[in-house]
Amino acid sequence: MRTARRLIESPHFVVSAVECADDHAGWSAPETSSAAQIVLVRRGRFRLESQGRQLTVEPTTGYLHRPGQEIRFAHPAGGDVCTSITFTGDVLTAGLDAVRSPAVRVDARLELAHRLLLRPGADPGFAAVEALLDLLLPALREQPQDVSPPGRRELADRAREAIVADEPGCASLTALARRLRTSPSHLSHTFRHHVGMPLSRYRNRVRVSRALTRLDQGETDLAALAAGLGFSDQAHLTRVMRDELGHTPGRVRALLSPDAGPCRPSP
């Protein structure tokens, strides 16, 4: 079952909060959309199949749904909470045909802008939406063209899923390669080519996403947050978050506070 609630409506786009309670490993019936949509995940993960391509959608990877294109879904991990941005104007017309993959890479700055848009007390009429779109549209148009053979795409996707699901044996390249029954060098090369970053960087990106979730939920003990996410100490967490976001954990906590008032993160 899926429910949607409109948050923002303008002549050019509609932003909706979508909650899905589906829990099934099999594929759903095909769905289409009459307008271009981009979906960002706030909590949970699910599988998507479009034009013969399958991918895992989670907070670090959203998806583009083109008008008239069929998409199917599987929810082996249970329900999820997403934000759907439906473009009712011509905002996405330029260059849309050149985008081959449905995947939209969500870096940490874009994820923070997404969370700020949904923060209680935010100013969705201007600053928060502007900040999100400033990051979202370039992210869509700068997607690398995926020319990898299907076998390599599958290996990279399996590695991503293992890291996102926090499966045992994913703490190092060697352990993950052993789990996926391949060599560390082959996994490293394939992952970097397909995902666009080293495995270590992607693992940090996922951990920053989890940190954003915890801070969004009101976490105040930064030392405990660092330990719980597998960082060596609070200073390590601070360095990684500053590298990925341009902000320290304390600054992010302040930005996400319901009492922060209308704001947008600095570039």
C-alpha positions, -999 to 999 in steps of 0.1 A, spaced: 0 0 0 13 35 -9 1 68 4 11 103 -9 8 137 7 14 169 -13 39 192 4 46 219 -22 28 228 -54 40 253 -80 34 258 -118 66 239 -125 67 210 -99 48 192 -72 67 178 -42 50 149 -23 59 128 7 53 91 -2 51 62 23 51 27 10 42 -3 32 48 -30 6 68 -60 17 74 -84 -12 105 -98 -30 87 -103 -63 82 -76 -90 51 -54 -90 29 -48 -120 44 -21 -144 37 15 -135 39 46 -157 39 83 -151 24 111 -172 52 135 -162 89 133 -154 95 124 -117 125 122 -95 122 102 -63 146 105 -34 146 81 -4 144 93 31 142 59 48 145 23 36 154 8 3 138 -11 -26 145 -25 -60 136 -10 -93 135 -25 -128 133 -3 -159 142 -10 -195 159 -43 -185 180 -25 -159 177 -33 -122 190 -11 -94 187 -6 -56 171 27 -46 181 41 -12 192 74 4 224 76 -17 207 67 -50 173 81 -62 157 74 -96 142 92 -126 109 81 -140 104 94 -175 69 101 -189 54 69 -203 82 47 -192 73 14 -174 89 7 -140 84 -22 -117 93 -24 -80 103 -51 -54 104 -45 -17 124 -73 -1 135 -50 28 100 -39 36 85 -4 34 101 30 27 96 67 30 104 88 -1 100 123 -16 86 125 -51 92 156 -73 69 157 -103 79 183 -129 47 197 -144 66 223 -165 96 221 -189 123 222 -162 137 188 -172 132 190 -210 167 201 -219 190 172 -220 166 146 -206 169 123 -237 206 120 -231 201 105 -196 203 67 -201 202 53 -166 172 58 -142 197 61 -113 202 96 -98 234 98 -76 226 116 -44 257 131 -28 257 141 9 250 177 1 219 168 -19 207 144 9 211 172 35 191 196 12 164 169 9 162 166 47 161 203 52 132 206 28 112 182 50 123 197 83 95 210 106 95 247 104 113 248 70 105 274 44 93 252 15 81 282 -5 115 294 -14 149 287 2 146 249 9 132 241 -26 157 263 -43 186 246 -24 173 212 -34 168 220 -71 202 237 -73 218 204 -64 193 180 -79 191 191 -116 229 191 -121 231 157 -104 206 144 -130 223 159 -160 258 149 -149 251 111 -146 278 91 -163 267 70 -192 267 34 -181 284 12 -208 295 -16 -184 287 -52 -193 257 -66 -174 279 -89 -153 300 -60 -140 270 -39 -133 255 -68 -113 287 -71 -93 288 -34 -85 251 -35 -75 256 -65 -53 285 -47 -35 263 -16 -30 235 -36 -16 257 -54 8 271 -21 21 237 -4 23 222 -34 41 252 -35 65 257 -72 58 284 -90 78 318 -91 61 316 -57 44 341 -38 66 370 -41 41 376 -46 4 391 -80 10 363 -92 31 336 -79 7 354 -95 -23 355 -128 -5 318 -125 2 311 -118 -34 335 -145 -46 357 -123 -67 392 -108 -63 397 -75 -45 413 -59 -75 385 -69 -98 359 -57 -73 377 -24 -67 381 -16 -105 345 -26 -113 330 -7 -85 349 25 -92 340 23 -129 303 16 -123 296 37 -93 321 65 -99 340 64 -66 361 39 -46 345 14 -23 359 31 7 344 65 -3 310 49 -10 311 32 25 318 66 41 289 81 20 266 54 34 278 60 69 273 98 65 237 91 53 231 71 85 246 99 105 222 124 89 193 101 98 203 99 134 209 136 136 176 143 120 160 121 146 175 143 174 207 124 183 229 147 205 257 124 217 282 127 188 308 104 204 281 76 206 270 84 171 306 80 158 311 47 177 277 33 165 286 40 129 320 23 130 342 55 130 374 53 151 363 83 172 343 115 170 372 133 153 371 107 125 333 113 121 339 150 119 366 148 92 344 125 70 313 146 74 332 178 67 347 162 35 313 150 23 291 178 34 313 208 41 298 209 76 307 193 110 282 170 128 274 198 153 266 222 124 244 196 107 226 190 140 219 227 143 206 229 107 182 200 112 169 213 145 131 222 143 141 255 160 166 265 134 142 285 113 143 289 75 178 282 62 198 266 35 232 250 38 261 271 25 278 258 -7 
